């Protein structure tokens, strides 16, 4: 029997795939647990329309992320922290602090998208990577200054 998987199934396939499985497995396991539907013409048409819609949405999201990346290249944010002698920080600059400084510049970025390769523990200027999309990365300049 030909089925279309609705959800990912271990050792079988991922959502959206059309597979041929034994009739009993499809009728007794996959279809009742709503893991798959029978591959009829209508179901295949719905699957194709959903795939096209998902691709359009993905392209639109990528384009928006690329525009945001261009905007981030032009911005530099300032993080003011307490520092002791020899310009050493008390603690370190976190991704949350960077996200707050970017929000003061008018750009909302989730702190989990900010990639810090190593903790920032000294005053200075740093280039920080921001992963906006699986295919789009941006760099923003962060100034760490004494409070």
C-alpha positions as CSV (number, residue, x, y, z in Angstrom):
1,X,0.0,0.0,0.0
2,X,1.3,3.5,-0.8
3,X,1.1,6.0,2.1
4,X,2.2,9.5,2.7
5,X,3.9,10.1,6.1
6,X,2.3,12.9,8.1
7,X,5.0,12.8,10.8
8,X,8.6,11.5,11.0
9,X,8.8,7.8,11.7
10,X,12.0,6.3,13.0
11,X,13.6,3.8,10.5
12,X,10.9,4.5,8.0
13,X,11.0,8.1,6.7
14,X,10.3,11.7,7.3
15,X,7.1,13.8,7.0
16,X,5.9,14.3,3.5
17,X,7.5,11.2,2.0
18,X,5.5,8.8,-0.2
19,X,6.4,5.2,0.7
20,X,5.2,1.7,-0.1
21,X,4.6,-0.4,3.0
22,X,2.8,-3.6,3.7
23,X,-1.0,-3.3,3.9
24,X,-1.2,-4.6,7.5
25,X,1.4,-2.2,8.7
26,X,-0.4,0.7,7.1
27,X,-3.9,-0.3,8.2
28,X,-3.0,-1.4,11.8
29,X,-0.2,0.9,12.8
30,X,0.5,4.0,10.6
31,X,-3.0,5.2,9.7
32,X,-4.7,4.6,13.1
33,X,-1.9,6.4,14.9
34,X,-2.2,9.3,12.4
35,X,1.4,8.8,11.3
36,X,0.4,8.4,7.6
37,X,-2.5,8.7,5.2
38,X,-3.2,6.6,2.1
39,X,-1.6,8.0,-1.0
40,X,-4.6,8.9,-3.1
41,X,-4.7,11.5,-5.9
42,X,-6.3,14.0,-3.6
43,X,-3.7,13.4,-0.8
44,X,-0.9,13.7,-3.3
45,X,-2.3,17.0,-4.6
46,X,-2.6,18.4,-1.0
47,X,1.0,17.3,-0.3
48,X,2.3,19.1,-3.3
49,X,0.4,22.3,-2.5
50,X,1.7,22.2,1.1
51,X,5.2,21.7,-0.2
52,X,4.9,24.7,-2.6
53,X,3.5,26.9,0.2
54,X,6.3,25.9,2.6
55,X,8.9,26.7,-0.1
56,X,7.4,30.1,-0.7
57,X,7.3,30.9,3.0
58,X,10.9,29.7,3.4
59,X,12.1,32.0,0.5
60,X,10.2,35.0,2.0
61,X,11.7,34.4,5.4
62,X,15.2,34.1,4.0
63,X,14.8,37.3,2.0
64,X,13.6,39.1,5.2
65,X,16.6,37.7,7.1
66,X,19.0,38.9,4.4
67,X,17.6,42.4,4.6
68,X,18.0,42.3,8.4
69,X,21.6,41.2,8.0
70,X,22.3,44.2,5.7
71,X,20.8,46.4,8.3
72,X,22.9,44.8,11.1
73,X,26.1,45.4,9.2
74,X,25.6,49.1,9.4
75,X,24.8,49.2,13.2
76,X,27.2,49.1,16.1
77,X,25.8,48.6,19.6
78,X,27.3,49.7,22.9
79,X,27.3,47.6,26.1
80,X,28.4,49.4,29.2
81,X,29.6,47.2,32.1
82,X,31.4,47.6,35.3
83,X,35.2,47.1,35.0
84,X,38.0,47.0,37.5
85,X,41.7,47.8,37.1
86,X,43.4,46.9,33.8
87,X,40.0,47.1,32.1
88,X,38.9,43.6,33.3
89,X,35.2,43.1,33.6
90,X,33.4,41.9,36.6
91,X,31.8,38.8,34.9
92,X,31.4,38.8,31.2
93,X,29.2,40.2,28.5
94,X,26.3,37.8,27.7
95,X,24.2,37.3,24.7
96,X,21.3,38.7,26.7
97,X,23.2,42.0,27.2
98,X,23.9,42.2,23.5
99,X,20.2,41.6,22.6
100,X,19.2,44.4,25.0
101,X,21.7,46.8,23.5
102,X,20.4,45.9,20.0
103,X,16.8,46.4,21.1
104,X,17.8,49.9,22.2
105,X,19.0,50.5,18.6
106,X,15.5,49.4,17.4
107,X,16.3,45.8,16.4
108,X,14.7,42.9,18.2
109,X,16.9,39.8,18.1
110,X,16.4,36.6,20.2
111,X,19.4,36.1,22.5
112,X,19.6,32.4,21.4
113,X,20.5,33.6,17.9
114,X,23.6,35.4,19.1
115,X,26.7,33.3,18.8
116,X,29.5,34.0,21.2
117,X,32.5,31.9,20.4
118,X,34.1,32.7,23.7
119,X,33.0,34.9,26.6
120,X,33.8,38.6,26.3
121,X,35.7,39.5,29.4
122,X,37.6,42.7,28.4
123,X,36.7,46.2,27.2
124,X,37.0,46.8,23.5
125,X,35.3,46.3,20.1
126,X,34.1,42.9,19.1
127,X,32.4,41.5,16.0
128,X,29.6,39.1,17.1
129,X,27.9,36.7,14.8
130,X,24.1,36.4,14.7
131,X,22.5,33.4,13.1
132,X,19.3,34.7,11.6
133,X,18.4,31.8,9.4
134,X,20.1,28.4,8.7
135,X,21.5,30.0,5.5
136,X,21.9,33.6,6.7
137,X,24.5,34.9,9.2
138,X,25.1,38.5,10.1
139,X,27.8,40.3,12.0
140,X,27.3,43.2,14.3
141,X,29.9,45.4,15.9
142,X,29.7,45.5,19.7
143,X,31.5,48.2,21.8
144,X,32.1,47.1,25.4
145,X,32.7,50.2,27.4
146,X,33.3,51.0,31.1
147,X,30.2,52.1,33.0
